Amino acid sequence: MAAVTLLSTQHISRHFGGLRAVENVNFSLNEGEIRALIGPNGAGKTTLVSLLCGRIPATSGSVTFAGQDVTALPAHSRIQLGMAYTFQITSIFAELSVLENVSLAVQRRMAGRQAEIEAEARNALGRVGLADRAEQVAGDLAYGHQRLLEIAMGLGQKPRLLILDEPTQGLSDGEVQSFIDLIKDVAKDTTVLLIEHNIKVVMALADRITVLNFGEIIAEGTPEDIKANKAVQTAYLGA
C-alpha cells in the first residue's frame, strides 16, 4: 500500500531580520509514522514546528495538511483540522485542575454532555499515567507531570497529527520508558512528529529521522541511516 502524505512543506522559510531560522525546507510526513526531528540547539527545530502549526507565519513557502493548503490558516484552524501540539514551554491552565485542563481540550472537538467530556478526559489522563492526579491543581504538578498533562490535552483532541516538542524533558528514567510505551500505543491511530534531544528515545521510537542544522535539512532516513551519516555525526551526534 502506497504511503499517504499527511503533512508537507514546500520551500518554507522563516527569517527574523538577518537570521535565517528556517531556510527553504521541503519536508514530508507520511500518515501513520513516527518521525523525529533532531539537531543541535539553535538549528531551527521549534521554528519549523511553529510554522507547521501556524503559531508564526512563513516568510515564504507553503504548508499542506491532509491535502489542504493551510499556509494562511491560524493555529486554531489547524487544530480544528486535526493537529495537536505541545511546546517546550508548558501552556497549561495553572489555576485549573488537571481534569479541567484536559476537559477543555476535549470540548474543542465534541459538544457532548459534560459527563461524556469528563469520561474522555479521564481516559486521556489514564493513558499518560495521571489518572490519580485528576483533581489536583495543574500548577502544583511537578514540571515533568505538567509535560504529561500537555500530552493528555493533545490526546483529548483525538488528532490526526500529534506534535511533541521535547516531551521527555523533566521526566524520570521510569517515566521516559512509560512515555516510549505510550507513543508506541498512540501511533497505532495517530501520526506523531517528535522533537527530542534524548537520542535513546529517538532511536527507540522513530520510523524515520529528519536532521536540521542552521535552518536546513542535512539528512533524513531510518535510525540506522542517521547513526551512520558522517554529516550528522559532525553536526550533532558528536562522533
BELURZI-V978342 format. One record per backbone hydrogen bond with DSSP energy under -1.0 kcal/mol. CO is the residue of the C=O (numbers start at 1). NH is the residue of the N-H. If there is no record, write none. Layout:
co->(CO CO)
nh->(NH NH)
//
This chain:
co->(4 6 7 8 10 12 13 13 14 16 19 19 22 25 27 29 29 30 33 34 34 35 36 38 40 43 44 45 46 47 48 49 50 50 50 60 62 63 64 65 68 70 74 75 76 77 78 79 82 82 84 92 93 94 96 97 98 99 100 101 102 103 106 106 113 114 115 116 117 118 119 120 121 122 123 124 125 130 131 133 134 136 137 138 142 143 144 145 146 147 148 149 150 151 152 154 155 160 161 162 163 164 166 168 172 173 174 175 176 177 178 179 180 181 182 183 185 186 191 192 193 194 195 197 198 199 200 201 202 208 209 210 211 211 213 215 216 219 221 222 223 224 226 229 230 231 232 232 233)
nh->(31 66 29 64 62 25 59 60 22 19 16 21 14 12 9 6 7 33 192 207 208 194 210 212 43 215 48 49 50 51 52 53 54 55 56 13 10 70 8 68 65 73 78 79 80 81 83 82 160 161 163 94 96 139 138 101 102 103 104 105 106 107 109 110 117 118 119 120 121 122 123 124 125 126 127 128 130 133 134 136 99 98 140 141 146 147 148 149 150 151 152 153 154 155 156 157 158 191 84 193 86 195 169 171 176 177 178 179 180 181 182 183 184 185 186 187 188 189 162 35 164 37 166 199 202 203 204 205 206 36 221 38 218 219 216 23 213 211 209 226 227 228 229 233 234 235 236 237 238)
//
